[in-house]
Amino acid sequence: LGNTERGIRRDQRRRMLAIAAALEQVERQRGAIAPRERVVDQILAQ
């Protein structure tokens, strides 16, 4: 019983890390995209 609980916890931790990594990537992409959009907005505003 202890081993299966540990296995489940390990799987949950792996899943959480995977989700965290995915969210981090999305945030980085947003951060990379946002300035470009601002630059385009500035160009269009002129």
C-alpha positions as CSV (number, residue, x, y, z in Angstrom):
1,L,0.0,0.0,0.0
2,G,2.8,2.4,0.9
3,N,4.6,1.8,-2.4
4,T,1.4,2.5,-4.5
5,E,0.8,5.7,-2.6
6,R,4.4,6.7,-3.2
7,G,4.0,5.9,-6.9
8,I,0.8,8.0,-7.1
9,R,2.5,10.9,-5.4
10,R,5.5,10.6,-7.8
11,D,3.1,10.6,-10.8
12,Q,1.2,13.7,-9.4
13,R,4.5,15.5,-8.8
14,R,5.6,14.7,-12.4
15,R,2.3,15.9,-13.7
16,M,2.5,19.1,-11.6
17,L,6.1,19.7,-12.9
18,A,5.0,19.2,-16.5
19,I,2.0,21.6,-16.1
20,A,4.3,24.2,-14.4
21,A,6.8,23.8,-17.2
22,A,4.1,24.2,-19.8
23,L,2.7,27.3,-18.1
24,E,6.2,28.8,-17.8
25,Q,6.7,28.3,-21.6
26,V,3.3,29.9,-22.4
27,E,4.3,32.9,-20.2
28,R,7.7,33.2,-21.9
29,Q,6.0,33.1,-25.3
30,R,3.5,35.8,-24.2
31,G,6.4,37.8,-22.9
32,A,8.2,37.4,-26.3
33,I,5.1,38.2,-28.3
34,A,3.8,41.1,-26.3
35,P,6.7,43.6,-27.1
36,R,6.3,42.8,-30.8
37,E,2.6,43.6,-30.6
38,R,3.4,46.9,-28.8
39,V,5.9,47.8,-31.5
40,V,3.3,47.1,-34.2
41,D,0.8,49.2,-32.3
42,Q,3.3,52.0,-32.1
43,I,4.0,51.8,-35.8
44,L,0.3,51.8,-36.7
45,A,-0.3,54.8,-34.3
46,Q,2.2,57.0,-36.2
